[in-house]
């Protein structure tokens, strides 16, 4: 069951705390929006936290799992 979810660009520091990844590692996993995008330069990706303490980073659009703490 999903307890919480948020986009990385809205809370990058929280994403680092929840995943345990450093800022550069987080950037490698999710990437940044391209220059021509409305959110140019912002980190992409969505963090999902489950009730069993599983943390997942998914692609912001396709919802493909990019990283998990398993």
N, C-alpha and C positions, 0 to 999 in steps of 0.2 A: 504494500500500500504506500502511495506517495504521501510523504509528510510535508514536503516543501519543494518548490522549484522556482528558479529565477534565471534570468539571462545574465551571462557573465559581464556584459558591458554595463549593466546597471549596478553591479556590486563586485568589482574585481578583487577587492581586498577580502571580502567574505568568501569568494570562490577559492582564493588561495588558502584561507583558513579551513574551509570545509573539505578541500581535496588534499591539502598538504603539499601542493605543488608550488614551486617558486614562480615568480611572475614570468620569467623567460620560458619555463617549462609549460606553463599554462598557455602562453602565446603560441608555442610550437604545436600544442594539441589542437587548439581551436582556430588559430589564425586571426587575421584582421579583415575587416570589410575593405574592398578596393576603393581607389580614389574617386571613382565616378558614382559611388553609392551615397545615399543620404547619411549613413552612419560611417562615413569614410574614416579609417584609422581606428575605429572602435573594435574591441575584441568580439568575436562571434562565439556562439555556443550557449548551451543551456545546462545548468546544473540541476540535477534531480536528486533529492534525498528521500530514501525509503525508510519505513518504520524499523527495518532490521539493520539500520545504520549503513546500508549500502549507499555509496555516492557514485553517481554516473554523470559524465559530461556527454551531452548529445549535440549533434549538428543542429544549428538554429532553425533550419528549414526542413530537412529530410528526417530529422529525429534519429539518424543513425548513431549508434553508440561509438564515441571516439575514445573514451577512457572510462575505466571503472576501478574502484579501490579493492576489488576482489583479488 
